[in-house]
Amino acid sequence: MNGTKILAVDDSPSMRALLHNALAQKGYIVDQAEDGVAALEWLESNQPHVLITDINMPRMDGFELIEALRQCDRFQDLPILVLTTESSDEKKARARNAGATGWIVKPFDPEKLCAAVRRVTH
């Protein structure tokens, strides 16, 4: 057990399950939220080591979630990885400007995902 706690935010139940399985196999503790609003509610009483978020979600998308977190002192240094089908430079630049730490394109490779998490947590 490495004890690293990750919040996975994605509106797709199957994508959350894939993330959970890939990360839990490596000993990560994975919590899940179905969109930015649910993520912010969870974060009121929890502190993950890493947040992985989709971009396209209802209620509050990934860009809005990242911006909301970066405005909060508690989450200034939280590594945020964007996991999305989007791969345009414009979207990547927007995510970086919002405060994202890294970018992973779906479908993701479990080994690359875990390597990205290790990079931002060490």
N, C-alpha and C positions, 0 to 999 in steps of 0.2 A: 504494500500500500504506500503510494508516495504522498498521499494526503492533499494533493493539489485539487482545489475545488473549482469546478468550471460551471458557468451558467450558459446553457445552449438555448438560443432564442430563434425559433423558426415556426412559421405558421403551419408547416407540414408535419403531421404526426409521424409519417414514415421517415422523414429526414431527421427528426429529433431522435427516433429509435436508432437510426444508423449512427448518428453522432454518439449517442449513449453507448452503444455496443463497441464502437471503435475505441472510445476513450476509456470506458470501464475496464476493457481487457488489459489496458496498460496501467491499471491501478488508479486512474483518476476518479474523483467523486464528481458525478455529473447531476446537476439539477437542470430543470427545463422550464421554459416559458413559451407561450404560443405567440406572443407579440411584444412590442415595446412597452405597452401599458402593463401587461402581466409581469414583465421583467422588472419594471420600476417598483411595482408592488412587492415583488420578492426581495428586491435589493434594499427595501426599507429596513428589513431585519436580518439581512444576510450579507456577507462580504466574500465574493469569490476571488480566486487568484487570477482568473482569466474569464473574459466574456466572449462568446462566439455568437455572432448575430447574422441573420439573413438581412437582405435589404428590403425586398418587396414583401410587406406584411400589412394586414389591415390595422386599423386604429392608430398605430404609431409605427412607422417604418424604421429600418435600421439607421438611416441618416439622423432622423429625429432622436432616436434612442441615444446614439453616440453623442450628439450635441447636448442632450439633457444631462448625460453622465459627466461630460467634461465641464459643465457649469457647476458641478457639485464637488466641493473640496475633497470629499471622501473618495471620489473616483477619478481624481486627476491623473493618477499614475496607474490605474487599472489597465492591463493590456487588453485591447479589444481587437479580435480577429473578425473580419468580415468574410462570411461564407455565402457565396451567391453564384447564380448562373450568369450574372452580369460580368462582362470582362472588358468593357470599354474603358479607355484611358480617362474619359471624362468622369465616369462613375468612380473610378479608382481615385482620381484627384479629389473629387467631392468627399469621398470617405476619409481620405488623408486630411483634408482641410477640416473636416468635422472632428478629427482626433483619433481615427482608427490607427492601430498599430501595424496591422498586416492584412493580407487579402488572400483568400483561398477560393478557387473556382470549383463549383459543383459540376459533375460528380467528383467528390474528393477521394484521394488515395489515403487510406487510414494511416499509413506510415508517414506520409508527408504532413498530414494533419497533426499527428503526435509530435513530429519534429518541429513544426511551427509553434506548438504549445510549449515545448521544451525551450525553444529559442527565446520566447517572450517571458518565460518565468525564471530563467537563470541568468 
